[in-house]
Amino acid sequence: MIIAPLYAFVFAGLFSPGPNVILLIASGARFGFRRTIPHVLGVAAGVGITSGLTGLGLGALLLSQPALTLVLKIGAAGWILWMAWKLLTAARTQTQTGPDKPFTFFQAVLFQWVNPKVWAIAVAAAVGYGAGLPPAQEAARLAIAFSGINLGVCLFWSFAGSLLAYLLGNPKAWSIFMAVMAGLLALSAGMVFLPPT
């Protein structure tokens, strides 16, 4: 069986660690697989919307406006760092006041607008794996590929996170896990300032 290069590229890009993977693993561990499903569905939908808009030319438009792009990058990095702080403090908050809530569907959709990894993969896919279709068809092709593949990726990582919860039975292990997830998420904020590939 031959896998189309676009699908292999999208799978490799979305399966590798980045903000979505880190947040889904942490959510699966904190809230369980079932409660993470709205987050999963929101990521899949948001990635599809983002890649579809990139196929329509929004990614190229943003790249052509350096001042706007810089403002968006600073905002995105700030939001990602804020979420990293929330993860870092989650273990203490959870034991003192009860668990907070997982991402809702709409929060996960909106996060894709500031997720640098998704934008980079979408722009690279639109440029490197275009099929020469009219813009609306190209956008639909990218959106379906990204959403379909990412749904499986998100289900895998959130389920893996829920399995980790069994290994994090004591507070010290939980604190270490959350600190590692927060640190990785904070590092991913630096991806905002890398040029798209």
ChimeraX commands (.cxc) that place a marker at each C-alpha (Angstrom):
marker #1 position 0.00,0.00,0.00 radius 0.5
marker #1 position 1.36,3.43,-0.96 radius 0.5
marker #1 position 0.63,6.33,1.40 radius 0.5
marker #1 position 0.30,9.71,-0.31 radius 0.5
marker #1 position 3.20,12.00,0.66 radius 0.5
marker #1 position 0.80,14.64,2.04 radius 0.5
marker #1 position -0.68,12.17,4.53 radius 0.5
marker #1 position 2.71,10.88,5.65 radius 0.5
marker #1 position 3.94,14.47,6.12 radius 0.5
marker #1 position 0.85,15.53,8.08 radius 0.5
marker #1 position 0.99,12.42,10.30 radius 0.5
marker #1 position 4.69,12.90,11.10 radius 0.5
marker #1 position 4.19,16.59,11.81 radius 0.5
marker #1 position 1.15,16.21,14.04 radius 0.5
marker #1 position 2.23,13.04,15.87 radius 0.5
marker #1 position 5.54,14.49,17.05 radius 0.5
marker #1 position 5.55,16.41,20.36 radius 0.5
marker #1 position 4.28,19.97,20.32 radius 0.5
marker #1 position 1.77,22.07,22.28 radius 0.5
marker #1 position -1.26,19.91,21.37 radius 0.5
marker #1 position 0.46,16.63,22.22 radius 0.5
marker #1 position 1.73,17.98,25.54 radius 0.5
marker #1 position -1.67,19.39,26.52 radius 0.5
marker #1 position -3.51,16.20,25.51 radius 0.5
marker #1 position -1.15,13.94,27.46 radius 0.5
marker #1 position -1.51,16.18,30.51 radius 0.5
marker #1 position -5.30,16.35,30.13 radius 0.5
marker #1 position -5.59,12.58,29.74 radius 0.5
marker #1 position -3.53,12.10,32.89 radius 0.5
marker #1 position -5.39,14.76,34.91 radius 0.5
marker #1 position -8.98,14.25,33.80 radius 0.5
marker #1 position -9.09,10.83,32.15 radius 0.5
marker #1 position -9.72,9.83,28.56 radius 0.5
marker #1 position -13.50,10.39,28.50 radius 0.5
marker #1 position -13.36,13.93,29.90 radius 0.5
marker #1 position -10.60,14.80,27.40 radius 0.5
marker #1 position -12.76,13.89,24.35 radius 0.5
marker #1 position -14.12,17.47,23.83 radius 0.5
marker #1 position -10.50,18.68,23.83 radius 0.5
marker #1 position -9.60,15.98,21.27 radius 0.5
marker #1 position -12.51,16.90,18.98 radius 0.5
marker #1 position -11.72,20.61,19.29 radius 0.5
marker #1 position -8.09,20.07,18.31 radius 0.5
marker #1 position -9.09,17.98,15.28 radius 0.5
marker #1 position -11.64,20.59,14.16 radius 0.5
marker #1 position -9.34,23.54,14.85 radius 0.5
marker #1 position -6.43,22.01,12.98 radius 0.5
marker #1 position -8.74,21.34,10.03 radius 0.5
marker #1 position -9.96,24.94,10.02 radius 0.5
marker #1 position -6.43,26.32,10.31 radius 0.5
marker #1 position -5.07,24.15,7.49 radius 0.5
marker #1 position -8.09,24.92,5.33 radius 0.5
marker #1 position -7.58,28.64,5.76 radius 0.5
marker #1 position -3.91,28.16,4.95 radius 0.5
marker #1 position -4.95,26.41,1.74 radius 0.5
marker #1 position -7.04,29.49,0.90 radius 0.5
marker #1 position -3.95,31.68,1.29 radius 0.5
marker #1 position -4.29,33.05,4.85 radius 0.5
marker #1 position -0.90,31.64,5.85 radius 0.5
marker #1 position 0.79,33.42,2.95 radius 0.5
marker #1 position -1.08,36.64,3.77 radius 0.5
marker #1 position 0.06,36.56,7.39 radius 0.5
marker #1 position 3.66,35.88,6.35 radius 0.5
marker #1 position 3.54,38.94,4.06 radius 0.5
marker #1 position 2.68,41.27,6.99 radius 0.5
marker #1 position 5.75,41.26,9.30 radius 0.5
marker #1 position 4.35,43.70,11.89 radius 0.5
marker #1 position 1.06,41.79,12.27 radius 0.5
marker #1 position 2.92,38.50,12.32 radius 0.5
marker #1 position 5.18,39.74,15.16 radius 0.5
marker #1 position 2.19,40.87,17.24 radius 0.5
marker #1 position 0.48,37.49,16.71 radius 0.5
marker #1 position 3.68,35.64,17.62 radius 0.5
marker #1 position 4.11,37.58,20.86 radius 0.5
marker #1 position 0.47,36.95,21.79 radius 0.5
marker #1 position 0.79,33.25,20.96 radius 0.5
marker #1 position 3.99,32.85,22.99 radius 0.5
marker #1 position 2.36,34.65,25.93 radius 0.5
marker #1 position -0.68,32.39,25.86 radius 0.5
marker #1 position 1.41,29.23,25.64 radius 0.5
marker #1 position 3.57,30.39,28.58 radius 0.5
marker #1 position 0.43,31.16,30.60 radius 0.5
marker #1 position -0.85,27.62,29.95 radius 0.5
marker #1 position 2.55,26.23,30.97 radius 0.5
marker #1 position 2.26,28.13,34.26 radius 0.5
marker #1 position -1.24,26.69,34.77 radius 0.5
marker #1 position 0.14,23.17,34.25 radius 0.5
marker #1 position 3.02,23.81,36.63 radius 0.5
marker #1 position 0.65,24.89,39.39 radius 0.5
marker #1 position -2.00,22.24,38.58 radius 0.5
marker #1 position -0.79,19.59,41.00 radius 0.5
marker #1 position -0.91,21.98,43.97 radius 0.5
marker #1 position -4.26,23.45,42.89 radius 0.5
marker #1 position -5.77,20.00,42.37 radius 0.5
marker #1 position -4.91,18.75,45.84 radius 0.5
marker #1 position -6.01,21.95,47.58 radius 0.5
marker #1 position -9.23,22.97,45.82 radius 0.5
marker #1 position -10.24,20.04,43.63 radius 0.5
marker #1 position -9.56,19.54,39.92 radius 0.5
marker #1 position -10.05,22.36,37.46 radius 0.5
marker #1 position -11.69,21.68,34.11 radius 0.5
marker #1 position -10.27,20.24,30.89 radius 0.5
marker #1 position -10.30,22.26,27.68 radius 0.5
marker #1 position -13.72,22.65,26.13 radius 0.5
marker #1 position -14.28,21.96,22.43 radius 0.5
marker #1 position -14.20,25.69,21.60 radius 0.5
marker #1 position -11.12,26.42,23.70 radius 0.5
marker #1 position -9.26,23.67,21.84 radius 0.5
marker #1 position -10.44,25.03,18.46 radius 0.5
marker #1 position -9.31,28.55,19.37 radius 0.5
marker #1 position -5.94,27.33,20.62 radius 0.5
marker #1 position -5.04,26.25,17.09 radius 0.5
marker #1 position -4.96,29.91,16.04 radius 0.5
marker #1 position -1.93,30.46,18.26 radius 0.5
marker #1 position -0.34,27.04,17.91 radius 0.5
marker #1 position 2.89,27.68,15.99 radius 0.5
marker #1 position 3.43,24.04,15.11 radius 0.5
marker #1 position 0.05,23.71,13.39 radius 0.5
marker #1 position 0.62,26.87,11.33 radius 0.5
marker #1 position 4.11,25.73,10.32 radius 0.5
marker #1 position 2.90,22.28,9.23 radius 0.5
marker #1 position -0.12,23.72,7.42 radius 0.5
marker #1 position 1.98,26.28,5.49 radius 0.5
marker #1 position 4.55,23.63,4.60 radius 0.5
marker #1 position 1.82,21.23,3.44 radius 0.5
marker #1 position 0.11,23.90,1.34 radius 0.5
marker #1 position 3.40,24.87,-0.32 radius 0.5
marker #1 position 5.06,21.48,-0.62 radius 0.5
marker #1 position 2.12,19.14,-1.23 radius 0.5
marker #1 position -0.37,21.23,-3.18 radius 0.5
marker #1 position -2.40,19.37,-5.79 radius 0.5
marker #1 position -2.93,22.35,-8.09 radius 0.5
marker #1 position -6.66,22.45,-7.32 radius 0.5
marker #1 position -8.80,25.61,-7.17 radius 0.5
marker #1 position -8.40,27.35,-3.77 radius 0.5
marker #1 position -11.67,26.09,-2.26 radius 0.5
marker #1 position -10.94,22.49,-3.23 radius 0.5
marker #1 position -7.34,22.76,-2.03 radius 0.5
marker #1 position -8.56,24.16,1.29 radius 0.5
marker #1 position -11.08,21.31,1.66 radius 0.5
marker #1 position -8.41,18.73,0.77 radius 0.5
marker #1 position -6.02,20.06,3.42 radius 0.5
marker #1 position -8.75,20.46,6.05 radius 0.5
marker #1 position -9.96,16.87,5.61 radius 0.5
marker #1 position -6.42,15.46,5.66 radius 0.5
marker #1 position -5.41,17.42,8.76 radius 0.5
marker #1 position -8.63,16.80,10.72 radius 0.5
marker #1 position -8.87,13.11,9.88 radius 0.5
marker #1 position -5.26,12.31,10.68 radius 0.5
marker #1 position -5.17,14.53,13.75 radius 0.5
marker #1 position -8.26,12.91,15.25 radius 0.5
marker #1 position -6.40,9.60,15.43 radius 0.5
marker #1 position -3.25,11.29,16.74 radius 0.5
marker #1 position -5.18,13.12,19.47 radius 0.5
marker #1 position -7.06,10.00,20.55 radius 0.5
marker #1 position -3.75,8.14,20.86 radius 0.5
marker #1 position -2.00,10.81,22.97 radius 0.5
marker #1 position -4.95,11.51,25.27 radius 0.5
marker #1 position -5.40,7.76,25.88 radius 0.5
marker #1 position -1.65,7.44,26.56 radius 0.5
marker #1 position -1.97,10.26,29.07 radius 0.5
marker #1 position -4.88,8.53,30.79 radius 0.5
marker #1 position -2.74,5.40,31.16 radius 0.5
marker #1 position 0.01,7.50,32.76 radius 0.5
marker #1 position -2.37,8.41,35.57 radius 0.5
marker #1 position -1.89,4.87,36.94 radius 0.5
marker #1 position 1.84,5.54,37.29 radius 0.5
marker #1 position 1.30,8.90,38.99 radius 0.5
marker #1 position -0.37,7.65,42.14 radius 0.5
marker #1 position 1.72,9.59,44.64 radius 0.5
marker #1 position 1.89,13.39,44.85 radius 0.5
marker #1 position 5.65,13.56,44.19 radius 0.5
marker #1 position 5.38,11.62,40.91 radius 0.5
marker #1 position 2.41,13.78,39.91 radius 0.5
marker #1 position 4.32,17.01,40.62 radius 0.5
marker #1 position 7.34,15.82,38.62 radius 0.5
marker #1 position 5.11,14.83,35.68 radius 0.5
marker #1 position 3.29,18.17,35.66 radius 0.5
marker #1 position 6.58,20.09,35.93 radius 0.5
marker #1 position 7.99,18.18,32.94 radius 0.5
marker #1 position 4.81,18.81,30.89 radius 0.5
marker #1 position 4.86,22.50,31.85 radius 0.5
marker #1 position 8.54,22.81,30.95 radius 0.5
marker #1 position 8.01,21.18,27.55 radius 0.5
marker #1 position 5.03,23.42,26.86 radius 0.5
marker #1 position 7.02,26.52,27.85 radius 0.5
marker #1 position 9.84,25.45,25.51 radius 0.5
marker #1 position 7.33,25.07,22.69 radius 0.5
marker #1 position 6.51,28.79,23.03 radius 0.5
marker #1 position 9.89,29.41,21.40 radius 0.5
marker #1 position 8.62,27.65,18.26 radius 0.5
marker #1 position 6.46,30.73,17.65 radius 0.5
marker #1 position 9.52,32.68,16.57 radius 0.5
marker #1 position 10.98,30.07,14.23 radius 0.5
marker #1 position 10.38,30.68,10.53 radius 0.5
marker #1 position 7.95,28.24,8.88 radius 0.5
marker #1 position 9.66,25.38,7.06 radius 0.5
marker link #1:1,2 radius 0.2
marker link #1:2,3 radius 0.2
marker link #1:3,4 radius 0.2
marker link #1:4,5 radius 0.2
marker link #1:5,6 radius 0.2
marker link #1:6,7 radius 0.2
marker link #1:7,8 radius 0.2
marker link #1:8,9 radius 0.2
marker link #1:9,10 radius 0.2
marker link #1:10,11 radius 0.2
marker link #1:11,12 radius 0.2
marker link #1:12,13 radius 0.2
marker link #1:13,14 radius 0.2
marker link #1:14,15 radius 0.2
marker link #1:15,16 radius 0.2
marker link #1:16,17 radius 0.2
marker link #1:17,18 radius 0.2
marker link #1:18,19 radius 0.2
marker link #1:19,20 radius 0.2
marker link #1:20,21 radius 0.2
marker link #1:21,22 radius 0.2
marker link #1:22,23 radius 0.2
marker link #1:23,24 radius 0.2
marker link #1:24,25 radius 0.2
marker link #1:25,26 radius 0.2
marker link #1:26,27 radius 0.2
marker link #1:27,28 radius 0.2
marker link #1:28,29 radius 0.2
marker link #1:29,30 radius 0.2
marker link #1:30,31 radius 0.2
marker link #1:31,32 radius 0.2
marker link #1:32,33 radius 0.2
marker link #1:33,34 radius 0.2
marker link #1:34,35 radius 0.2
marker link #1:35,36 radius 0.2
marker link #1:36,37 radius 0.2
marker link #1:37,38 radius 0.2
marker link #1:38,39 radius 0.2
marker link #1:39,40 radius 0.2
marker link #1:40,41 radius 0.2
marker link #1:41,42 radius 0.2
marker link #1:42,43 radius 0.2
marker link #1:43,44 radius 0.2
marker link #1:44,45 radius 0.2
marker link #1:45,46 radius 0.2
marker link #1:46,47 radius 0.2
marker link #1:47,48 radius 0.2
marker link #1:48,49 radius 0.2
marker link #1:49,50 radius 0.2
marker link #1:50,51 radius 0.2
marker link #1:51,52 radius 0.2
marker link #1:52,53 radius 0.2
marker link #1:53,54 radius 0.2
marker link #1:54,55 radius 0.2
marker link #1:55,56 radius 0.2
marker link #1:56,57 radius 0.2
marker link #1:57,58 radius 0.2
marker link #1:58,59 radius 0.2
marker link #1:59,60 radius 0.2
marker link #1:60,61 radius 0.2
marker link #1:61,62 radius 0.2
marker link #1:62,63 radius 0.2
marker link #1:63,64 radius 0.2
marker link #1:64,65 radius 0.2
marker link #1:65,66 radius 0.2
marker link #1:66,67 radius 0.2
marker link #1:67,68 radius 0.2
marker link #1:68,69 radius 0.2
marker link #1:69,70 radius 0.2
marker link #1:70,71 radius 0.2
marker link #1:71,72 radius 0.2
marker link #1:72,73 radius 0.2
marker link #1:73,74 radius 0.2
marker link #1:74,75 radius 0.2
marker link #1:75,76 radius 0.2
marker link #1:76,77 radius 0.2
marker link #1:77,78 radius 0.2
marker link #1:78,79 radius 0.2
marker link #1:79,80 radius 0.2
marker link #1:80,81 radius 0.2
marker link #1:81,82 radius 0.2
marker link #1:82,83 radius 0.2
marker link #1:83,84 radius 0.2
marker link #1:84,85 radius 0.2
marker link #1:85,86 radius 0.2
marker link #1:86,87 radius 0.2
marker link #1:87,88 radius 0.2
marker link #1:88,89 radius 0.2
marker link #1:89,90 radius 0.2
marker link #1:90,91 radius 0.2
marker link #1:91,92 radius 0.2
marker link #1:92,93 radius 0.2
marker link #1:93,94 radius 0.2
marker link #1:94,95 radius 0.2
marker link #1:95,96 radius 0.2
marker link #1:96,97 radius 0.2
marker link #1:97,98 radius 0.2
marker link #1:98,99 radius 0.2
marker link #1:99,100 radius 0.2
marker link #1:100,101 radius 0.2
marker link #1:101,102 radius 0.2
marker link #1:102,103 radius 0.2
marker link #1:103,104 radius 0.2
marker link #1:104,105 radius 0.2
marker link #1:105,106 radius 0.2
marker link #1:106,107 radius 0.2
marker link #1:107,108 radius 0.2
marker link #1:108,109 radius 0.2
marker link #1:109,110 radius 0.2
marker link #1:110,111 radius 0.2
marker link #1:111,112 radius 0.2
marker link #1:112,113 radius 0.2
marker link #1:113,114 radius 0.2
marker link #1:114,115 radius 0.2
marker link #1:115,116 radius 0.2
marker link #1:116,117 radius 0.2
marker link #1:117,118 radius 0.2
marker link #1:118,119 radius 0.2
marker link #1:119,120 radius 0.2
marker link #1:120,121 radius 0.2
marker link #1:121,122 radius 0.2
marker link #1:122,123 radius 0.2
marker link #1:123,124 radius 0.2
marker link #1:124,125 radius 0.2
marker link #1:125,126 radius 0.2
marker link #1:126,127 radius 0.2
marker link #1:127,128 radius 0.2
marker link #1:128,129 radius 0.2
marker link #1:129,130 radius 0.2
marker link #1:130,131 radius 0.2
marker link #1:131,132 radius 0.2
marker link #1:132,133 radius 0.2
marker link #1:133,134 radius 0.2
marker link #1:134,135 radius 0.2
marker link #1:135,136 radius 0.2
marker link #1:136,137 radius 0.2
marker link #1:137,138 radius 0.2
marker link #1:138,139 radius 0.2
marker link #1:139,140 radius 0.2
marker link #1:140,141 radius 0.2
marker link #1:141,142 radius 0.2
marker link #1:142,143 radius 0.2
marker link #1:143,144 radius 0.2
marker link #1:144,145 radius 0.2
marker link #1:145,146 radius 0.2
marker link #1:146,147 radius 0.2
marker link #1:147,148 radius 0.2
marker link #1:148,149 radius 0.2
marker link #1:149,150 radius 0.2
marker link #1:150,151 radius 0.2
marker link #1:151,152 radius 0.2
marker link #1:152,153 radius 0.2
marker link #1:153,154 radius 0.2
marker link #1:154,155 radius 0.2
marker link #1:155,156 radius 0.2
marker link #1:156,157 radius 0.2
marker link #1:157,158 radius 0.2
marker link #1:158,159 radius 0.2
marker link #1:159,160 radius 0.2
marker link #1:160,161 radius 0.2
marker link #1:161,162 radius 0.2
marker link #1:162,163 radius 0.2
marker link #1:163,164 radius 0.2
marker link #1:164,165 radius 0.2
marker link #1:165,166 radius 0.2
marker link #1:166,167 radius 0.2
marker link #1:167,168 radius 0.2
marker link #1:168,169 radius 0.2
marker link #1:169,170 radius 0.2
marker link #1:170,171 radius 0.2
marker link #1:171,172 radius 0.2
marker link #1:172,173 radius 0.2
marker link #1:173,174 radius 0.2
marker link #1:174,175 radius 0.2
marker link #1:175,176 radius 0.2
marker link #1:176,177 radius 0.2
marker link #1:177,178 radius 0.2
marker link #1:178,179 radius 0.2
marker link #1:179,180 radius 0.2
marker link #1:180,181 radius 0.2
marker link #1:181,182 radius 0.2
marker link #1:182,183 radius 0.2
marker link #1:183,184 radius 0.2
marker link #1:184,185 radius 0.2
marker link #1:185,186 radius 0.2
marker link #1:186,187 radius 0.2
marker link #1:187,188 radius 0.2
marker link #1:188,189 radius 0.2
marker link #1:189,190 radius 0.2
marker link #1:190,191 radius 0.2
marker link #1:191,192 radius 0.2
marker link #1:192,193 radius 0.2
marker link #1:193,194 radius 0.2
marker link #1:194,195 radius 0.2
marker link #1:195,196 radius 0.2
marker link #1:196,197 radius 0.2
view
